Structures are given as C-alpha cells and as structure tokens.
Amino acid sequence: MKKITSFCILFLGLVQWSCKDDFLVTTDPTRIGTDIFYKTQTQFEQALNGVYGQLQGITSTAYIFQEFTSDNTTLDFNPLDRGGAAGWEAFEFSTVNPGNGEIANLWNIHYAAMYNINYALEKLEPATIDATAKKEIEGQLKFIRAFHYFNLTRYFGDVILATKTLSNPNEAFDLVRTPQADVYKQIEADLKDAANLLPAKYPATGLGRATKGAALSLLGKVYLTLKRYPEAVSTLKQVVPLGYSLYANYKDNFDPAKKNGVESVFEVQYQGGNDLGEQSNFVYVFAPRLSQGAVTGFANTAPSGRNIPTNDMIAAYETGDLRKDISLQLGYTLNNAFVAIPFVNKYRYPHTITGRSDNNWPILRYSDVLLMLAESINEATGPDAEALGYLNQVRKRAGLGELTGLTKDTFRAAVLKERRVELAFENHRWFDLQRTKTPAELAAFMNAYAAKEKANPTVSRGGIAFNALDYVYSDFEYYFPIPAPQILINSKLTQNPGYQ
C-alpha cells in the first residue's frame, strides 16, 4: 500500500441521471465512469486517497470552530478591515447565526466527504480484490466516516445520518435530522468495525493511514464524551500495548522531519516544498497580521492574524512548563523592535517555498490517549495510582512535578487543565469544555472568560469598542445553528433552539 501523499481524487460523474431524449446522452472521453473506475485495488486506493485528501480542507479551518469558540485563542484585530466580522470572527465573539458562511461551509465539506465514503463502501462490498487490502480499505473508510460524524454531532447535535448514497435526487428532500443517540450508535459501530479490520501498523509505505490504534483511540474518546467511563477505560487500555510512546522532546510531535512518529496515533497529511497543492499554511494563518516575515520566515508576506493565544491561555502554563515556548511566543521582533502580540509557535518550521509549509496536523496523539485514560479512570473509580501515573507521564515530559493526593474533583480539574496546555492549538479545547459542562455551565464559563478578555484584550482593538452582542454567551450556543441554506433547500430540517 503506497504512502499517503493526499492527492485529492476528484470524484467526477459519480451519479449519472438519464434523459428520455437520447440525443442528450453523451460520453465525455476525459472522464472515467464509475462503472469502469471501481474495479481494481489500485483504483480503490486512489479513491481512498481522495477521501484522506478531503481531511485537509476540514482541518485547515477547524481552528475556527474548535479554538476560536473557546478561551484558548482570539484574533489580531484589524480595525481597518471588518470583512470577517460576519464570518470567521463571529466564532470568537459568539455572534454566529444560521446565515454564517463558515457554518454553511462546515456542513457542506463534511457531507461532501461523506458522500465519497459511502459511495466507495458501496462499490467495495461486491469488489473482488485482495481480501486483506479490502478489509483495510473498508476499515479506513469507516474510521474516517466515524470521524466526520463525531465532529458533526458535536457541532450541531442531531444531524442527517446517511450511510448510503441516494438513488434519486428527490430523496434528498425527505432527509431529516437523526437523534444524536442514533448518530452515536453509528459512530460506535463504524469504529468497532474499523478496530477489527485495521492493522496495528503498516509498512513504511503506509505511514499516515488509520490504524487499529486510531480506531480504538477515537472510540475511547466517543465513550468519554458519552460519559460511558468503564467502556472508555477498557477501550483506551487496548491502545497502550500497541507500541506508542511519548517523545522525549514535546517539540518532536510537530517537526515536519518527524511526521507520523512514535507518539502519532493519527494525523492529517500535508506535503510542502513543491507545487502539488498538498501544502499546509498554518504558520501564515496564525502569525500576527503585521509581522511580515518575522514569523513566517518569508519577507513581504501578509499573515492572517488568526488563532492568537489569549492572555488566559498564556496564564494557564505553570512556571517551568517546557511546552509553553514550543507552543506559543509572546511576540516577535520586526525592524529591531519587539512587538508584543502573541502567536502560535507550534507549527512554525523552516520551509523552502512561500506559503507552502510541510506541517501535518495532529488529530490523535498518545499523550491524548494517556490523559483520556486518566480522566476515564478517575470518573469511573476515582483517582487511583494508575490514573495518576498516566497523568504524571505527560507532566514529567513537560518538566513538571508529579501530582499526588488529589480528590476526584481536584483530579478532574487537573486533567482538564493538563489537556488544555498539552493539546493547545490542536483543536481540542471547545469539545473538552462542551463534554465536561452542561449548556448552562458552559455559557457561564465562557461569559466569565469574556469579561476578562473585554476588560483586558489580548490584542489592541485600535480604538474600536466591542459590539453590545460581542462575547455574550447563551445556553443554546452549546451547538451551532443548522445552516440557513440547508433549511431553505429542505423544509423538513429543523433549526436548533435559540437561533432564528
């Protein structure tokens, strides 16, 4: 199996509709029909690579929905350009509405990927290809489908559950939202299948593909989210003997030269240094707006100034935490002057072509598994020596002292804080807050954070006052609104409470 380089296969002509007028039926010689394409193992692997490739588009904007919405990051405010105020900025200031374009894109990109997964699975079922390869392809497709649905149901609550493609376009107008409990049943089934079908490891040529460890880790996170703690413990413990370990140096997790290493359970693949279109650009998105090349390494660049670490996030690090300087910097030097605007440093590595960095994006790391195990054990049976051992493994690598003598409540707070700093800027914070708090608790927590940020903004607003609606959190914002275009297209879809 070839190593993933994430060349996105465009699924052209996947559905063909016929007309009674034969003269309208033509064949495009430049396109491969689905009746021809899904025949060989190579073709299925190409389709699978296309599915992996779609993860890039999802990951490239996930910080908007999973970091911006939380207390972890803010933005380098641009008082001269308010074009993003109704779009991506709304997730920082809690002013998202059903007409938000980023919400529409979020929904569409996940479901576009889902169609390709479902279609490939349907074609795979009767295929007569190598049995081992067939199992592995099925397992990977089901893992990625579970990943998409896990994101969707945490974003929106009840969502449309589709595990088959439609035979007629009119069927789309009959789709309704499936209760979240049933969506989770499908996620659980897919991940159990994936864990049974996937190998623990691939040859070097298969690095980056989903494995048994990835399926078990994601399933453990599902159980943790559902508060099914004993099942989370038993599932996550199956990951421990699979050969993962913590890097001695935290920084190695993000070094492009050490991709898919010993701590990597699953990461989205990118490839920079060429013009193939597979590059990442996180350093350009996250660097302060006016930093030019001081952060990116290339002069005359215009970074986006998004995902700026908040004062609250910076203060979360304990004295001596080795992760702090790796994860963020408090400012940059330009023209021999220090500019005190913090930025995410975790994905800042030298690269050879402007705008084409080579960083992968971590989805699951072994430290995440250890912290989930610690949390699950504490919730199931209390803070015993085993739970403390998993938590302290992560702290020791960070250069911090071991924690002892914790109660169940203090352990819960400690592990959540540890997750925040260990997994900072890796798109975990919003979901961690969501799953550990009720809607009312989450709104109160975010309003308390908002009061601090409004009183002492991390980045100057250039004299522009906050809008009266900025940083005002309500219980219903526990979930995002269903995109207005979807409800306009299909009147059978209902809106989440609180949104108009």
C-alpha positions as CSV (number, residue, x, y, z in Angstrom):
1,M,0.0,0.0,0.0
2,K,1.5,3.3,-1.0
3,K,2.3,6.0,1.4
4,I,-0.4,8.7,1.6
5,T,0.5,11.9,-0.2
6,S,-3.1,13.0,-0.1
7,F,-3.6,13.6,-3.8
8,C,-7.2,14.5,-3.8
9,I,-9.1,12.5,-6.3
10,L,-12.0,14.4,-7.8
11,F,-15.0,12.2,-8.0
12,L,-16.4,13.2,-11.3
13,G,-19.6,11.7,-12.6
14,L,-20.3,9.6,-9.6
15,V,-24.0,9.8,-10.2
16,Q,-25.4,9.7,-13.7
17,W,-29.0,10.7,-14.5
18,S,-30.6,9.6,-17.8
19,C,-32.9,11.5,-20.1
20,K,-35.5,10.1,-22.4
21,D,-34.1,12.2,-25.2
22,D,-31.2,10.0,-26.4
23,F,-29.5,12.9,-28.2
24,L,-28.8,14.5,-24.8
25,V,-26.9,11.4,-23.6
26,T,-23.2,11.9,-24.4
27,T,-19.9,10.4,-23.2
28,D,-17.1,12.6,-22.0
29,P,-13.9,10.8,-23.0
30,T,-11.9,12.8,-20.4
31,R,-13.9,11.3,-17.5
32,I,-13.8,7.8,-16.0
33,G,-17.3,6.4,-15.4
34,T,-17.9,4.8,-12.0
35,D,-18.8,1.5,-13.8
36,I,-15.3,1.4,-15.0
37,F,-13.3,3.0,-12.2
38,Y,-14.1,1.0,-9.1
39,K,-12.7,-2.3,-10.3
40,T,-9.1,-2.8,-9.1
41,Q,-7.3,-2.5,-5.8
42,T,-5.3,0.4,-7.2
43,Q,-8.5,2.3,-8.1
44,F,-10.0,1.8,-4.6
45,E,-6.7,3.0,-3.1
46,Q,-6.9,6.1,-5.3
47,A,-10.5,6.7,-4.1
48,L,-9.3,6.2,-0.5
49,N,-6.5,8.8,-1.0
50,G,-9.2,11.2,-2.2
51,V,-11.1,10.7,1.0
52,Y,-7.9,11.3,3.0
53,G,-7.3,14.4,0.9
54,Q,-10.6,15.9,1.9
55,L,-9.5,15.9,5.5
56,Q,-7.1,18.7,4.6
57,G,-9.9,21.1,3.8
58,I,-11.6,20.2,7.0
59,T,-8.5,20.5,9.1
60,S,-7.4,23.8,7.6
61,T,-10.3,25.7,9.1
62,A,-11.1,23.6,12.1
63,Y,-9.4,26.1,14.4
64,I,-12.3,28.5,13.8
65,F,-14.8,26.1,15.3
66,Q,-12.7,24.4,18.0
67,E,-10.2,27.0,19.2
68,F,-11.8,30.4,18.4
69,T,-15.0,29.4,20.1
70,S,-13.1,28.6,23.3
71,D,-11.0,30.6,25.7
72,N,-7.8,29.5,24.0
73,T,-7.4,31.9,21.1
74,T,-8.6,35.3,19.8
75,L,-7.6,37.4,16.7
76,D,-5.2,40.1,15.8
77,F,-8.0,42.7,15.4
78,N,-7.9,44.7,12.2
79,P,-9.8,48.0,12.8
80,L,-9.4,48.9,9.1
81,D,-10.9,45.7,7.7
82,R,-14.1,44.4,9.2
83,G,-14.8,42.0,6.3
84,G,-14.6,38.9,8.6
85,A,-16.9,40.2,11.3
86,A,-19.9,38.3,9.9
87,G,-17.9,35.2,9.1
88,W,-15.0,33.7,10.9
89,E,-14.8,36.4,13.6
90,A,-18.3,35.6,14.8
91,F,-16.9,32.4,16.3
92,E,-14.6,34.4,18.5
93,F,-17.2,36.9,19.6
94,S,-20.1,34.5,19.9
95,T,-22.3,36.1,17.2
96,V,-22.8,33.1,15.0
97,N,-26.2,32.9,13.2
98,P,-27.7,30.5,10.7
99,G,-26.6,32.6,7.7
100,N,-22.9,32.5,8.6
101,G,-21.0,31.4,5.6
102,E,-18.4,29.4,7.7
103,I,-21.3,27.3,9.1
104,A,-22.5,26.5,5.7
105,N,-19.0,25.5,4.5
106,L,-18.5,23.4,7.7
107,W,-21.7,21.4,7.0
108,N,-21.0,21.1,3.2
109,I,-17.4,20.0,3.5
110,H,-18.2,17.2,5.9
111,Y,-21.2,15.9,3.9
112,A,-19.3,16.1,0.6
113,A,-16.7,13.8,2.1
114,M,-19.4,11.5,3.5
115,Y,-20.8,11.0,0.0
116,N,-17.5,9.9,-1.3
117,I,-17.0,7.5,1.6
118,N,-20.4,6.0,1.3
119,Y,-20.1,5.5,-2.5
120,A,-16.7,3.9,-2.1
121,L,-18.0,1.5,0.5
122,E,-20.9,0.5,-1.7
123,K,-18.6,-0.2,-4.6
124,L,-16.2,-2.1,-2.3
125,E,-18.7,-4.6,-1.0
126,P,-19.0,-6.7,-4.2
127,A,-15.4,-6.0,-5.3
128,T,-13.2,-9.0,-5.9
129,I,-9.9,-7.6,-4.8
130,D,-7.2,-8.9,-2.4
131,A,-9.0,-9.8,0.8
132,T,-6.5,-8.2,3.1
133,A,-6.5,-5.0,1.1
134,K,-10.3,-5.0,1.0
135,K,-10.5,-5.2,4.8
136,E,-8.0,-2.4,5.3
137,I,-9.8,-0.1,2.9
138,E,-13.1,-0.8,4.5
139,G,-11.7,-0.1,7.9
140,Q,-10.1,3.2,6.9
141,L,-13.3,4.4,5.2
142,K,-15.3,3.6,8.3
143,F,-12.8,5.2,10.6
144,I,-13.0,8.5,8.6
145,R,-16.8,8.3,8.3
146,A,-16.9,8.0,12.1
147,F,-14.6,10.9,12.5
148,H,-16.8,13.1,10.3
149,Y,-20.0,12.2,12.2
150,F,-18.3,12.6,15.6
151,N,-17.4,16.1,14.6
152,L,-20.8,16.9,13.1
153,T,-22.9,15.7,16.0
154,R,-20.7,17.6,18.5
155,Y,-21.1,20.7,16.3
156,F,-24.8,20.5,15.6
157,G,-26.4,17.9,17.9
158,D,-28.9,16.0,15.8
159,V,-27.7,15.7,12.2
160,I,-28.6,13.9,9.0
161,L,-27.4,10.4,9.2
162,A,-26.6,8.9,5.8
163,T,-24.7,5.7,5.3
164,K,-25.9,5.0,1.8
165,T,-25.9,7.2,-1.3
166,L,-29.3,8.3,-2.8
167,S,-30.7,6.6,-5.9
168,N,-32.8,9.6,-6.7
169,P,-32.1,13.3,-6.1
170,N,-35.7,13.8,-4.9
171,E,-34.9,11.6,-1.8
172,A,-32.7,14.4,-0.5
173,F,-35.8,16.5,0.2
174,D,-37.1,13.8,2.6
175,L,-34.0,13.7,4.8
176,V,-34.5,14.7,8.4
177,R,-32.2,15.1,11.4
178,T,-31.4,11.9,13.2
179,P,-31.4,11.9,17.0
180,Q,-27.9,12.3,18.4
181,A,-28.1,9.0,20.2
182,D,-28.6,7.1,16.9
183,V,-25.8,9.0,15.3
184,Y,-23.5,7.9,18.1
185,K,-24.7,4.3,17.6
186,Q,-23.4,4.5,14.0
187,I,-20.2,6.1,15.1
188,E,-19.6,3.3,17.6
189,A,-20.4,0.6,15.1
190,D,-18.1,2.1,12.5
191,L,-15.2,2.4,14.9
192,K,-15.7,-1.1,16.3
193,D,-15.6,-2.4,12.7
194,A,-12.5,-0.3,11.9
195,A,-10.7,-1.6,15.0
196,N,-11.4,-5.2,13.9
197,L,-10.4,-4.6,10.3
198,L,-7.3,-2.4,10.6
199,P,-3.8,-3.5,11.4
200,A,-1.8,-2.1,14.4
201,K,0.9,-0.9,12.0
202,Y,1.6,-0.6,8.2
203,P,4.8,-0.9,6.4
204,A,6.8,2.4,5.9
205,T,4.9,2.9,2.6
206,G,1.6,3.1,4.5
207,L,2.5,5.7,7.1
208,G,-0.3,8.1,7.8
209,R,-3.2,5.7,7.3
210,A,-5.7,5.0,10.0
211,T,-4.8,2.0,12.2
212,K,-6.3,-0.1,14.9
213,G,-4.8,2.3,17.5
214,A,-6.5,5.2,15.8
215,A,-9.9,3.5,15.8
216,L,-9.6,2.5,19.4
217,S,-8.4,5.9,20.5
218,L,-11.3,7.7,18.7
219,L,-13.8,5.1,20.1
220,G,-12.4,5.8,23.6
221,K,-13.0,9.5,23.1
222,V,-16.5,8.8,22.0
223,Y,-17.2,6.8,25.2
224,L,-15.6,9.6,27.2
225,T,-17.8,12.1,25.6
226,L,-20.9,9.9,26.3
227,K,-19.7,9.5,29.9
228,R,-19.5,5.8,29.4
229,Y,-16.4,5.7,31.5
230,P,-15.8,1.9,32.1
231,E,-16.0,1.4,28.3
232,A,-13.7,4.3,27.7
233,V,-11.2,2.7,30.2
234,S,-11.3,-0.8,28.6
235,T,-11.1,0.6,25.1
236,L,-8.2,3.0,25.7
237,K,-6.3,0.4,27.6
238,Q,-6.2,-1.6,24.4
239,V,-4.1,1.2,22.8
240,V,-1.4,1.1,25.4
241,P,0.3,-2.1,24.3
242,L,0.3,-1.2,20.6
243,G,3.7,0.4,20.6
244,Y,3.1,4.1,21.0
245,S,5.2,6.2,23.4
246,L,5.8,9.8,24.3
247,Y,8.6,11.6,22.5
248,A,11.3,12.7,25.0
249,N,11.0,16.1,23.5
250,Y,7.5,17.6,23.1
251,K,8.6,19.6,20.1
252,D,9.2,16.5,18.0
253,N,5.5,16.0,17.7
254,F,5.3,19.0,15.3
255,D,8.6,18.7,13.5
256,P,7.9,18.0,9.8
257,A,11.0,15.9,9.7
258,K,9.5,13.6,12.3
259,K,6.0,13.1,10.9
260,N,3.9,10.0,11.9
261,G,6.3,9.2,14.7
262,V,6.1,7.2,17.9
263,E,3.6,9.5,19.6
264,S,1.4,9.9,16.5
265,V,-1.9,8.0,16.5
266,F,-3.5,9.8,13.6
267,E,-2.6,13.0,11.8
268,V,-3.7,14.7,8.6
269,Q,-1.0,14.5,6.0
270,Y,0.4,17.6,4.2
271,Q,3.3,18.0,1.9
272,G,5.1,21.3,1.3
273,G,8.2,22.2,-0.7
274,N,6.6,21.7,-4.1
275,D,3.7,22.9,-6.3
276,L,1.5,19.8,-5.9
277,G,-1.1,21.7,-3.9
278,E,-0.8,19.5,-0.8
279,Q,1.0,22.0,1.5
280,S,-0.2,23.3,4.8
281,N,-0.1,27.0,5.7
282,F,-0.8,27.2,9.4
283,V,2.1,29.5,10.2
284,Y,0.8,32.1,7.7
285,V,-2.8,31.9,9.1
286,F,-1.7,32.1,12.7
287,A,1.1,34.7,12.5
288,P,0.2,38.3,13.6
289,R,-1.1,40.5,10.8
290,L,1.7,42.9,10.5
291,S,4.6,40.6,11.3
292,Q,5.6,40.3,7.6
293,G,8.3,37.7,7.5
294,A,9.3,37.9,11.2
295,V,7.3,34.7,12.0
296,T,6.8,33.0,8.6
297,G,10.4,33.4,7.5
298,F,9.5,35.0,4.2
299,A,9.5,38.8,3.7
300,N,6.6,40.6,2.2
301,T,4.0,38.0,3.4
302,A,0.7,39.2,4.8
303,P,-0.3,36.8,7.6
304,S,-3.9,36.5,8.7
305,G,-3.5,37.1,12.4
306,R,-5.9,34.4,13.4
307,N,-5.8,32.0,16.4
308,I,-3.8,34.3,18.6
309,P,-3.2,32.8,22.1
310,T,-5.2,34.6,24.7
311,N,-3.9,36.1,27.9
312,D,-6.0,33.5,29.7
313,M,-4.3,30.7,27.7
314,I,-0.8,32.1,28.3
315,A,-1.6,32.2,32.1
316,A,-2.6,28.6,32.1
317,Y,1.0,27.4,31.9
318,E,2.8,26.6,35.1
319,T,6.2,28.0,35.8
320,G,8.8,25.8,34.2
321,D,6.4,24.1,31.7
322,L,8.7,23.2,28.8
323,R,5.7,23.2,26.4
324,K,5.0,26.9,26.7
325,D,7.8,28.3,24.5
326,I,7.3,25.5,22.0
327,S,3.5,26.1,21.7
328,L,3.5,29.9,21.7
329,Q,5.6,33.0,21.7
330,L,4.7,36.3,23.4
331,G,5.6,38.4,20.4
332,Y,8.0,38.9,17.5
333,T,10.8,41.2,16.5
334,L,10.5,43.4,13.4
335,N,12.9,46.1,12.4
336,N,14.8,45.6,15.7
337,A,11.6,46.3,17.7
338,F,9.7,43.8,19.8
339,V,6.0,43.6,19.1
340,A,4.0,42.1,22.0
341,I,1.4,40.3,20.0
342,P,1.5,36.5,20.9
343,F,1.3,33.9,18.3
344,V,1.0,30.1,17.9
345,N,4.6,28.8,17.5
346,K,3.8,25.1,17.4
347,Y,3.7,24.9,13.6
348,R,6.5,27.3,12.8
349,Y,9.2,25.5,11.0
350,P,11.5,26.4,8.1
351,H,10.2,25.6,4.6
352,T,11.5,26.3,1.1
353,I,8.6,27.9,-0.7
354,T,6.5,30.9,0.4
355,G,3.1,29.7,1.6
356,R,3.9,26.0,1.3
357,S,4.8,24.7,4.7
358,D,5.2,21.0,5.4
359,N,3.5,20.5,8.8
360,N,1.0,17.7,9.3
361,W,-1.9,18.3,11.7
362,P,-2.2,16.0,14.8
363,I,-5.7,14.6,15.3
364,L,-4.8,12.0,18.0
365,R,-1.6,11.8,19.9
366,Y,-0.6,9.2,22.5
367,S,-0.5,11.9,25.2
368,D,-4.2,12.5,24.4
369,V,-4.8,8.8,25.0
370,L,-3.0,8.9,28.3
371,L,-4.9,11.9,29.5
372,M,-8.2,10.3,28.4
373,L,-7.3,7.2,30.3
374,A,-6.5,9.2,33.4
375,E,-9.8,11.1,33.2
376,S,-11.9,8.0,32.5
377,I,-10.4,6.0,35.4
378,N,-11.0,8.9,37.7
379,E,-14.6,9.3,36.7
380,A,-15.2,5.5,36.8
381,T,-13.4,4.6,40.1
382,G,-11.6,7.6,41.5
383,P,-8.1,9.0,41.3
384,D,-6.1,5.8,42.0
385,A,-2.4,5.3,41.4
386,E,-2.9,4.1,37.8
387,A,-4.9,7.3,36.8
388,L,-2.2,9.5,38.5
389,G,0.5,7.5,36.6
390,Y,-1.0,8.3,33.2
391,L,-1.4,12.0,34.1
392,N,2.1,12.3,35.5
393,Q,3.7,10.7,32.5
394,V,2.5,13.7,30.5
395,R,3.6,16.2,33.2
396,K,7.0,14.7,33.6
397,R,7.8,15.1,29.9
398,A,6.8,18.8,30.3
399,G,9.3,19.2,33.1
400,L,6.6,19.5,35.8
401,G,6.4,17.8,39.2
402,E,4.1,14.9,39.8
403,L,0.7,15.5,41.3
404,T,-0.4,13.5,44.4
405,G,-3.2,13.4,46.9
406,L,-5.9,14.6,44.6
407,T,-9.6,14.1,45.2
408,K,-11.9,13.1,42.4
409,D,-12.9,16.7,41.9
410,T,-9.4,18.1,42.0
411,F,-8.2,15.4,39.7
412,R,-10.9,16.3,37.2
413,A,-9.8,19.9,37.2
414,A,-6.2,18.9,37.0
415,V,-6.6,16.7,34.0
416,L,-8.7,19.2,32.1
417,K,-6.1,21.8,32.7
418,E,-3.4,19.4,31.6
419,R,-5.3,18.7,28.4
420,R,-5.5,22.4,27.7
421,V,-1.8,23.0,27.8
422,E,-0.7,19.7,26.4
423,L,-3.1,19.8,23.4
424,A,-3.1,23.6,23.0
425,F,-3.9,24.8,19.4
426,E,-4.6,21.3,18.2
427,N,-8.4,21.7,18.1
428,H,-9.5,20.0,21.4
429,R,-10.5,22.8,23.7
430,W,-14.0,23.5,22.7
431,F,-15.1,19.9,22.6
432,D,-13.4,19.3,26.0
433,L,-15.3,22.2,27.5
434,Q,-18.5,21.1,25.9
435,R,-18.4,17.5,27.1
436,T,-17.4,18.4,30.7
437,K,-20.1,21.1,31.2
438,T,-23.8,21.4,30.8
439,P,-25.1,24.1,28.4
440,A,-25.7,26.4,31.4
441,E,-22.3,25.8,32.9
442,L,-20.6,26.3,29.6
443,A,-22.3,29.6,29.0
444,A,-21.4,30.8,32.5
445,F,-17.8,29.7,32.0
446,M,-17.5,31.5,28.7
447,N,-19.1,34.6,29.9
448,A,-16.6,34.7,32.8
449,Y,-13.8,34.4,30.3
450,A,-15.4,37.0,28.1
451,A,-15.5,39.5,30.9
452,K,-11.7,39.2,31.4
453,E,-11.0,39.5,27.7
454,K,-13.2,42.5,27.3
455,A,-11.6,44.2,30.3
456,N,-8.1,43.5,29.1
457,P,-8.0,42.5,25.4
458,T,-5.1,40.3,24.4
459,V,-4.6,42.4,21.3
460,S,-5.3,46.1,20.9
461,R,-8.6,46.9,19.1
462,G,-7.3,50.2,17.7
463,G,-9.9,52.2,19.5
464,I,-12.8,50.2,18.2
465,A,-15.2,49.4,21.0
466,F,-16.8,45.9,21.4
467,N,-20.2,45.5,20.0
468,A,-23.0,45.1,22.5
469,L,-23.5,41.5,21.3
470,D,-19.8,40.5,21.4
471,Y,-18.8,37.9,23.9
472,V,-22.4,37.3,25.2
473,Y,-22.9,33.6,25.5
474,S,-26.2,31.8,25.9
475,D,-27.1,28.2,26.8
476,F,-28.3,27.4,23.2
477,E,-24.8,28.1,21.8
478,Y,-23.7,24.8,23.1
479,Y,-24.5,23.7,19.5
480,F,-24.0,25.7,16.3
481,P,-27.1,26.6,14.2
482,I,-28.1,24.4,11.2
483,P,-27.0,26.4,8.1
484,A,-29.9,28.5,6.7
485,P,-29.3,27.3,3.1
486,Q,-29.9,23.7,4.2
487,I,-33.3,24.6,5.8
488,L,-34.2,26.7,2.7
489,I,-33.5,23.7,0.4
490,N,-35.2,21.2,2.7
491,S,-38.1,22.5,4.8
492,K,-38.2,19.2,6.7
493,L,-35.0,20.2,8.5
494,T,-35.5,21.9,11.8
495,Q,-33.3,24.6,13.4
496,N,-31.6,24.3,16.7
497,P,-33.4,26.1,19.6
498,G,-32.4,29.7,20.1
499,Y,-31.4,30.5,16.6
500,Q,-33.6,32.4,14.1
